C-alpha cells in the first residue's frame, strides 16, 4: 500500500493526518511509509496495553508541542478504554514534566542571575 492509501486509511479511521507527514510522503514516500510502519509496530498489543501506550504517546506529544499527535493520541487512548479523567491526568503529568524542563534548561541563566548583586 502506498503513502496516499495509508494516509486515506488514517482519515477513514477518524485520524488527523499531520501536514508534515503529507509533505514527507510527497517528497520521500519511502521515509513516510517507514515512519507509519514504525508506528504500527509500536502500537501493537504486546507488553503494554494499548491504553497505556496511547497515554504515554499523548504525554510525549504534549511535551513536544505536536497538536495533531495530541489529538490522534487522545482518540487512540479513548478508543483503547482510557477515561476522560485518565486522559486529563496524562496531559497534566506531561505539562508538569515539560515545565520541569523549562526550569532545568534555565539553570545556566539562573546561576548567572544568582551571582549578580540585587
Rosetta constraint file for C-alpha pairs under 8 A:
AtomPair CA 1 CA 5 HARMONIC 6.13 0.50
AtomPair CA 1 CA 6 HARMONIC 6.62 0.50
AtomPair CA 2 CA 6 HARMONIC 6.27 0.50
AtomPair CA 2 CA 29 HARMONIC 7.77 0.50
AtomPair CA 2 CA 33 HARMONIC 7.58 0.50
AtomPair CA 3 CA 7 HARMONIC 6.07 0.50
AtomPair CA 3 CA 25 HARMONIC 6.10 0.50
AtomPair CA 3 CA 29 HARMONIC 6.19 0.50
AtomPair CA 3 CA 32 HARMONIC 7.10 0.50
AtomPair CA 3 CA 33 HARMONIC 6.18 0.50
AtomPair CA 4 CA 8 HARMONIC 6.17 0.50
AtomPair CA 4 CA 25 HARMONIC 7.91 0.50
AtomPair CA 5 CA 9 HARMONIC 6.10 0.50
AtomPair CA 6 CA 10 HARMONIC 6.38 0.50
AtomPair CA 7 CA 11 HARMONIC 6.44 0.50
AtomPair CA 7 CA 17 HARMONIC 6.64 0.50
AtomPair CA 7 CA 22 HARMONIC 7.80 0.50
AtomPair CA 8 CA 12 HARMONIC 6.24 0.50
AtomPair CA 9 CA 13 HARMONIC 6.26 0.50
AtomPair CA 10 CA 14 HARMONIC 6.60 0.50
AtomPair CA 10 CA 15 HARMONIC 5.23 0.50
AtomPair CA 10 CA 16 HARMONIC 7.11 0.50
AtomPair CA 10 CA 17 HARMONIC 6.86 0.50
AtomPair CA 11 CA 15 HARMONIC 5.05 0.50
AtomPair CA 11 CA 16 HARMONIC 6.21 0.50
AtomPair CA 11 CA 17 HARMONIC 6.82 0.50
AtomPair CA 15 CA 72 HARMONIC 5.76 0.50
AtomPair CA 15 CA 75 HARMONIC 7.81 0.50
AtomPair CA 16 CA 68 HARMONIC 6.36 0.50
AtomPair CA 16 CA 71 HARMONIC 7.67 0.50
AtomPair CA 16 CA 72 HARMONIC 6.45 0.50
AtomPair CA 17 CA 21 HARMONIC 7.08 0.50
AtomPair CA 17 CA 22 HARMONIC 7.16 0.50
AtomPair CA 17 CA 68 HARMONIC 7.47 0.50
AtomPair CA 18 CA 22 HARMONIC 6.56 0.50
AtomPair CA 18 CA 68 HARMONIC 6.02 0.50
AtomPair CA 18 CA 69 HARMONIC 7.71 0.50
AtomPair CA 19 CA 23 HARMONIC 6.22 0.50
AtomPair CA 20 CA 24 HARMONIC 6.01 0.50
AtomPair CA 21 CA 25 HARMONIC 5.99 0.50
AtomPair CA 21 CA 32 HARMONIC 6.49 0.50
AtomPair CA 22 CA 26 HARMONIC 6.27 0.50
AtomPair CA 23 CA 27 HARMONIC 6.18 0.50
AtomPair CA 24 CA 28 HARMONIC 5.47 0.50
AtomPair CA 24 CA 29 HARMONIC 6.72 0.50
AtomPair CA 24 CA 31 HARMONIC 7.25 0.50
AtomPair CA 24 CA 32 HARMONIC 5.80 0.50
AtomPair CA 25 CA 29 HARMONIC 4.26 0.50
AtomPair CA 25 CA 30 HARMONIC 7.51 0.50
AtomPair CA 25 CA 31 HARMONIC 7.28 0.50
AtomPair CA 25 CA 32 HARMONIC 5.00 0.50
AtomPair CA 25 CA 33 HARMONIC 7.48 0.50
AtomPair CA 28 CA 32 HARMONIC 6.52 0.50
AtomPair CA 29 CA 33 HARMONIC 6.06 0.50
AtomPair CA 30 CA 34 HARMONIC 6.10 0.50
AtomPair CA 31 CA 35 HARMONIC 6.23 0.50
AtomPair CA 32 CA 36 HARMONIC 6.38 0.50
AtomPair CA 33 CA 37 HARMONIC 6.00 0.50
AtomPair CA 34 CA 38 HARMONIC 6.08 0.50
AtomPair CA 35 CA 39 HARMONIC 6.35 0.50
AtomPair CA 36 CA 40 HARMONIC 6.20 0.50
AtomPair CA 37 CA 41 HARMONIC 6.17 0.50
AtomPair CA 38 CA 42 HARMONIC 6.25 0.50
AtomPair CA 39 CA 43 HARMONIC 6.00 0.50
AtomPair CA 40 CA 44 HARMONIC 6.61 0.50
AtomPair CA 43 CA 50 HARMONIC 6.77 0.50
AtomPair CA 43 CA 53 HARMONIC 7.05 0.50
AtomPair CA 44 CA 50 HARMONIC 7.15 0.50
AtomPair CA 45 CA 49 HARMONIC 6.05 0.50
AtomPair CA 45 CA 50 HARMONIC 6.12 0.50
AtomPair CA 48 CA 52 HARMONIC 6.39 0.50
AtomPair CA 48 CA 53 HARMONIC 6.45 0.50
AtomPair CA 49 CA 53 HARMONIC 6.50 0.50
AtomPair CA 50 CA 54 HARMONIC 6.08 0.50
AtomPair CA 50 CA 77 HARMONIC 7.49 0.50
AtomPair CA 50 CA 80 HARMONIC 5.97 0.50
AtomPair CA 51 CA 55 HARMONIC 6.24 0.50
AtomPair CA 51 CA 76 HARMONIC 7.63 0.50
AtomPair CA 51 CA 77 HARMONIC 5.16 0.50
AtomPair CA 51 CA 78 HARMONIC 7.74 0.50
AtomPair CA 51 CA 80 HARMONIC 4.85 0.50
AtomPair CA 51 CA 81 HARMONIC 6.22 0.50
AtomPair CA 51 CA 82 HARMONIC 5.94 0.50
AtomPair CA 52 CA 56 HARMONIC 6.10 0.50
AtomPair CA 52 CA 77 HARMONIC 7.67 0.50
AtomPair CA 53 CA 57 HARMONIC 6.11 0.50
AtomPair CA 54 CA 58 HARMONIC 5.96 0.50
AtomPair CA 54 CA 73 HARMONIC 5.55 0.50
AtomPair CA 54 CA 74 HARMONIC 7.36 0.50
AtomPair CA 54 CA 76 HARMONIC 6.01 0.50
AtomPair CA 54 CA 77 HARMONIC 4.92 0.50
AtomPair CA 54 CA 80 HARMONIC 7.94 0.50
AtomPair CA 55 CA 59 HARMONIC 6.21 0.50
AtomPair CA 55 CA 73 HARMONIC 7.16 0.50
AtomPair CA 55 CA 74 HARMONIC 7.66 0.50
AtomPair CA 55 CA 77 HARMONIC 6.10 0.50
AtomPair CA 55 CA 87 HARMONIC 6.81 0.50
AtomPair CA 55 CA 90 HARMONIC 6.14 0.50
AtomPair CA 56 CA 60 HARMONIC 6.35 0.50
AtomPair CA 56 CA 90 HARMONIC 7.62 0.50
AtomPair CA 57 CA 61 HARMONIC 6.09 0.50
AtomPair CA 57 CA 73 HARMONIC 6.45 0.50
AtomPair CA 58 CA 62 HARMONIC 6.17 0.50
AtomPair CA 58 CA 69 HARMONIC 7.31 0.50
AtomPair CA 58 CA 70 HARMONIC 5.51 0.50
AtomPair CA 58 CA 73 HARMONIC 5.18 0.50
AtomPair CA 58 CA 74 HARMONIC 6.56 0.50
AtomPair CA 58 CA 90 HARMONIC 7.12 0.50
AtomPair CA 58 CA 91 HARMONIC 7.20 0.50
AtomPair CA 59 CA 63 HARMONIC 6.20 0.50
AtomPair CA 59 CA 90 HARMONIC 5.87 0.50
AtomPair CA 59 CA 91 HARMONIC 5.91 0.50
AtomPair CA 59 CA 93 HARMONIC 7.21 0.50
AtomPair CA 59 CA 94 HARMONIC 4.79 0.50
AtomPair CA 60 CA 64 HARMONIC 5.97 0.50
AtomPair CA 60 CA 94 HARMONIC 6.99 0.50
AtomPair CA 61 CA 65 HARMONIC 5.98 0.50
AtomPair CA 61 CA 66 HARMONIC 5.10 0.50
AtomPair CA 61 CA 67 HARMONIC 7.24 0.50
AtomPair CA 61 CA 69 HARMONIC 5.77 0.50
AtomPair CA 61 CA 70 HARMONIC 5.33 0.50
AtomPair CA 62 CA 66 HARMONIC 6.35 0.50
AtomPair CA 62 CA 67 HARMONIC 7.44 0.50
AtomPair CA 62 CA 70 HARMONIC 6.16 0.50
AtomPair CA 62 CA 91 HARMONIC 6.78 0.50
AtomPair CA 62 CA 94 HARMONIC 6.13 0.50
AtomPair CA 62 CA 95 HARMONIC 7.12 0.50
AtomPair CA 63 CA 94 HARMONIC 5.73 0.50
AtomPair CA 63 CA 95 HARMONIC 6.70 0.50
AtomPair CA 63 CA 97 HARMONIC 7.41 0.50
AtomPair CA 63 CA 98 HARMONIC 5.40 0.50
AtomPair CA 66 CA 70 HARMONIC 6.10 0.50
AtomPair CA 67 CA 71 HARMONIC 6.30 0.50
AtomPair CA 68 CA 72 HARMONIC 6.16 0.50
AtomPair CA 69 CA 73 HARMONIC 5.88 0.50
AtomPair CA 70 CA 74 HARMONIC 6.10 0.50
AtomPair CA 71 CA 75 HARMONIC 6.30 0.50
AtomPair CA 72 CA 76 HARMONIC 6.17 0.50
AtomPair CA 73 CA 77 HARMONIC 5.91 0.50
AtomPair CA 74 CA 78 HARMONIC 6.07 0.50
AtomPair CA 74 CA 87 HARMONIC 6.90 0.50
AtomPair CA 75 CA 79 HARMONIC 6.14 0.50
AtomPair CA 76 CA 80 HARMONIC 6.08 0.50
AtomPair CA 77 CA 81 HARMONIC 6.41 0.50
AtomPair CA 77 CA 82 HARMONIC 5.26 0.50
AtomPair CA 77 CA 87 HARMONIC 7.35 0.50
AtomPair CA 78 CA 82 HARMONIC 4.80 0.50
AtomPair CA 78 CA 83 HARMONIC 6.48 0.50
AtomPair CA 78 CA 84 HARMONIC 7.59 0.50
AtomPair CA 78 CA 87 HARMONIC 7.88 0.50
AtomPair CA 82 CA 86 HARMONIC 5.96 0.50
AtomPair CA 82 CA 87 HARMONIC 6.52 0.50
AtomPair CA 83 CA 87 HARMONIC 6.28 0.50
AtomPair CA 84 CA 88 HARMONIC 6.13 0.50
AtomPair CA 85 CA 89 HARMONIC 6.07 0.50
AtomPair CA 86 CA 90 HARMONIC 6.19 0.50
AtomPair CA 87 CA 91 HARMONIC 6.35 0.50
AtomPair CA 88 CA 92 HARMONIC 6.17 0.50
AtomPair CA 89 CA 93 HARMONIC 6.14 0.50
AtomPair CA 90 CA 94 HARMONIC 6.19 0.50
AtomPair CA 91 CA 95 HARMONIC 6.08 0.50
AtomPair CA 92 CA 96 HARMONIC 6.19 0.50
AtomPair CA 93 CA 97 HARMONIC 6.11 0.50
AtomPair CA 94 CA 98 HARMONIC 6.01 0.50
AtomPair CA 95 CA 99 HARMONIC 6.12 0.50
AtomPair CA 96 CA 100 HARMONIC 6.18 0.50
AtomPair CA 97 CA 101 HARMONIC 6.59 0.50
AtomPair CA 98 CA 102 HARMONIC 6.62 0.50
AtomPair CA 99 CA 103 HARMONIC 6.61 0.50
AtomPair CA 100 CA 104 HARMONIC 6.20 0.50
AtomPair CA 101 CA 105 HARMONIC 5.75 0.50
AtomPair CA 102 CA 106 HARMONIC 6.18 0.50
AtomPair CA 103 CA 107 HARMONIC 6.71 0.50
AtomPair CA 106 CA 110 HARMONIC 5.99 0.50
AtomPair CA 107 CA 111 HARMONIC 5.99 0.50
AtomPair CA 108 CA 112 HARMONIC 6.29 0.50
AtomPair CA 109 CA 113 HARMONIC 6.09 0.50
AtomPair CA 110 CA 114 HARMONIC 5.91 0.50
AtomPair CA 111 CA 115 HARMONIC 6.34 0.50
AtomPair CA 112 CA 116 HARMONIC 6.63 0.50
